[in-house]
Amino acid sequence: NNLTGGSYLISAPLANYAGAISNNIEIAQGLVFKAEQLSKEHKVKYVELRNQYEHNDLLKQDGFVTMILDLRGGIESVWKSKLKPKTRNQVRKAQKNGLTVHEGINYLEEFYSIYAITISKLGTPIFPIKMFKHLLEELKDSLKIFVVKYEGKIIGGLVFIIYGNTCYIPYASTLRNYNHFS
């Protein structure tokens, strides 16, 4: 149920994309069909599938902004021609202040604690850590966790999901008292 008084189904709340995910169009269409069946069975107002790609028979509504950075050309090309000067300055400032980036699924618990603090301060419902553990199990090498450390303490992090030739960052958080580093 939502605040407007109606019920609806959503493929993944609080994430930009998480609709019918499949490399096979027939399977994707079957998932969409199943969502339609569930909507009738549960008598909901609508079904929200947060697909990255359109399905011709579904009403499209753009409720999210997506930023895409083409990484072709390598690090130097991206750094010099695709990042804005402000972004490059923020990276340099972080490096100058000794912030370091680390990757590993072993950082899940630490990332989650920062995520939970940040999201709860926004007044947004928090996904349980069980969901993140399930994502790790199901997505295996397609899911990465990155954290930022300052003086050995983890101060921020993100979940990075690779699907096809695209990388998504559906969850990212930083401890507010360290935002001055950006």
PEDA-V953742 format. One record per helix or strand. SS is the DSSP state (a for helix, b for strand). FROM is the first residue (numbers start at 1). TO is the last residue. Records with the same first field share a line. If there is no record, write none. Layout:
SS=FROM-TO ; FROM-TO
This chain:
b=8-10 ; 46-48 ; 100-103 ; 143-150 ; 153-163 ; 166-174
a=25-41 ; 74-82 ; 85-96 ; 105-122 ; 129-142 ; 176-181
